[in-house]
Amino acid sequence: MMDVDPRQYENVAINDNDIHNIVLSYLVHNCFKESVESFISCTGMKQPADCLEDMEKRKRIFHFALEGNALKAIELTEHLANDLLEKNKDLHFDLLSLHFVELVCSRKCTEALEFAQTKLTPFGKVQNYVEKLEDFMTLLAYEEPEKSPMFHLLSPEYRQQVADSLNRALLAHANLPSYSAMESLIQQTTIVRQCLNQELGKDAPPPFSLKDFLKS
């Protein structure tokens, strides 16, 4: 439980190897190649098979998506995991939508419309994508798409969201965890605190907040 007196934490034994694995998992997940090499060297840990080579490829794909160069991200993804986008239609749509957004932001509206008709419209055959298509096409109705109701689709946060989804999909395709051990621990801690809050009512500890925990 997270409401234990912090002074008691030092009495709980933590295996160094567990800490090392959590840190390494985070570094590998986020493609921090140089940090992985340094960490493995300092701790004497065994390097995961093909870890660095695959990480470098994943890093390039991630950054292309993050920078809005979705077509390059798609091309490299198809080389690294040729059936991934075919099986994950949601991710494929999101990546194509990034390119559409870049065309809109560059005021290449005719090119954006043509791209939408050839690459995005076919997704409209599935009901799940109809609303998404309408949201993106709304951007073309505004001379200043940044002022449209769908302005959030132009944001760096949207690109980050798609890039993160792509990174997780690539990890899963390589039979690696989609989330780092650190993320999983935080998610589990949050759920436990929510359950305690529901069961204990007013006597329950406050909801878990990573920000507050780091300040404690």
HUSUL-V710543 format. One record per residue. N is the residue number from 1. RES is the residue in one letter. SS is DSSP state (H for helix, E for strand, - for the rest). PHI is phi in whole degrees, -180 to 180 (* if undefined). D_CENTER is the distance of its C-alpha to the mean C-alpha in whole Angstrom. Layout:
n:res:ss:phi:d_center
N:RES:SS:PHI:D_CENTER
N:RES:SS:PHI:D_CENTER
//
This chain:
n:res:ss:phi:d_center
1:M:-:*:28
2:M:-:-84:27
3:D:-:-97:30
4:V:-:-64:32
5:D:-:-55:34
6:P:H:-52:32
7:R:H:-67:35
8:Q:H:-87:35
9:Y:H:-58:32
10:E:H:-67:33
11:N:H:-89:35
12:V:-:-94:33
13:A:-:-78:32
14:I:-:-119:29
15:N:-:-71:29
16:D:H:-58:28
17:N:H:-63:26
18:D:H:-65:24
19:I:H:-63:23
20:H:H:-61:23
21:N:H:-66:20
22:I:H:-65:18
23:V:H:-65:18
24:L:H:-63:18
25:S:H:-59:15
26:Y:H:-64:13
27:L:H:-66:14
28:V:H:-67:14
29:H:H:-58:10
30:N:-:-96:9
31:C:-:62:12
32:F:-:-87:15
33:K:H:-59:18
34:E:H:-62:21
35:S:H:-67:20
36:V:H:-62:19
37:E:H:-61:23
38:S:H:-66:24
39:F:H:-65:23
40:I:H:-63:24
41:S:H:-64:28
42:C:H:-73:28
43:T:H:-96:28
44:G:-:76:29
45:M:-:-72:26
46:K:-:-81:26
47:Q:-:-75:24
48:P:-:-59:22
49:A:-:-60:23
50:D:-:56:22
51:C:H:-60:19
52:L:H:-71:20
53:E:H:-65:20
54:D:H:-66:17
55:M:H:-64:15
56:E:H:-65:17
57:K:H:-66:16
58:R:H:-65:12
59:K:H:-62:12
60:R:H:-62:15
61:I:H:-63:12
62:F:H:-58:9
63:H:H:-71:12
64:F:H:-63:14
65:A:H:-65:11
66:L:H:-65:10
67:E:-:-85:14
68:G:-:92:15
69:N:-:-87:16
70:A:H:-67:15
71:L:H:-63:18
72:K:H:-68:18
73:A:H:-62:14
74:I:H:-65:16
75:E:H:-59:19
76:L:H:-69:17
77:T:H:-64:15
78:E:H:-67:18
79:H:H:-76:20
80:L:H:-80:18
81:A:-:-144:17
82:N:-:-63:20
83:D:-:-106:20
84:L:H:-63:16
85:L:H:-71:16
86:E:H:-66:19
87:K:H:-86:18
88:N:-:-107:15
89:K:H:-65:16
90:D:H:-61:14
91:L:H:-66:11
92:H:H:-61:14
93:F:H:-61:15
94:D:H:-62:12
95:L:H:-68:13
96:L:H:-62:16
97:S:H:-66:16
98:L:H:-62:15
99:H:H:-67:18
100:F:H:-58:20
101:V:H:-62:19
102:E:H:-63:20
103:L:H:-66:23
104:V:H:-63:24
105:C:H:-64:23
106:S:-:-86:25
107:R:-:63:28
108:K:-:-95:28
109:C:H:-66:29
110:T:H:-63:31
111:E:H:-65:28
112:A:H:-64:26
113:L:H:-65:28
114:E:H:-63:29
115:F:H:-65:25
116:A:H:-63:24
117:Q:H:-67:28
118:T:H:-88:27
119:K:H:-107:23
120:L:H:-96:22
121:T:H:-56:25
122:P:H:-55:26
123:F:H:-69:23
124:G:H:-67:25
125:K:H:-70:27
126:V:-:-106:24
127:Q:H:-55:25
128:N:H:-59:21
129:Y:H:-97:21
130:V:H:-60:24
131:E:H:-65:22
132:K:H:-62:19
133:L:H:-61:22
134:E:H:-63:24
135:D:H:-62:22
136:F:H:-71:21
137:M:H:-67:25
138:T:H:-58:25
139:L:H:-60:24
140:L:H:-74:27
141:A:H:-83:30
142:Y:-:-118:29
143:E:-:-64:31
144:E:-:-119:28
145:P:H:-58:25
146:E:H:-64:24
147:K:H:-102:26
148:S:-:-80:25
149:P:-:-61:24
150:M:-:-101:21
151:F:H:-59:20
152:H:H:-63:17
153:L:H:-70:16
154:L:H:-94:17
155:S:-:-82:15
156:P:H:-60:13
157:E:H:-64:11
158:Y:H:-68:10
159:R:H:-61:10
160:Q:H:-62:7
161:Q:H:-60:5
162:V:H:-67:7
163:A:H:-62:6
164:D:H:-65:2
165:S:H:-64:4
166:L:H:-66:7
167:N:H:-61:6
168:R:H:-64:6
169:A:H:-66:9
170:L:H:-65:11
171:L:H:-64:11
172:A:H:-64:12
173:H:H:-64:14
174:A:-:-89:16
175:N:-:61:17
176:L:-:-112:14
177:P:-:-59:13
178:S:-:-73:9
179:Y:-:-123:9
180:S:-:-69:11
181:A:H:-59:14
182:M:H:-64:14
183:E:H:-62:11
184:S:H:-64:13
185:L:H:-63:17
186:I:H:-66:16
187:Q:H:-62:15
188:Q:H:-65:18
189:T:H:-62:20
190:T:H:-62:19
191:I:H:-64:20
192:V:H:-60:23
193:R:H:-66:24
194:Q:H:-64:24
195:C:H:-65:26
196:L:H:-62:28
197:N:H:-63:28
198:Q:H:-70:29
199:E:H:-77:32
200:L:H:-97:34
201:G:H:62:34
202:K:H:-67:35
203:D:H:-88:36
204:A:-:-76:32
205:P:-:-68:30
206:P:-:-65:28
207:P:-:-54:24
208:F:-:-69:22
209:S:-:-130:20
210:L:H:-61:18
211:K:H:-60:20
212:D:H:-68:23
213:F:H:-63:23
214:L:H:-68:23
215:K:H:-82:26
216:S:-:-76:28
//
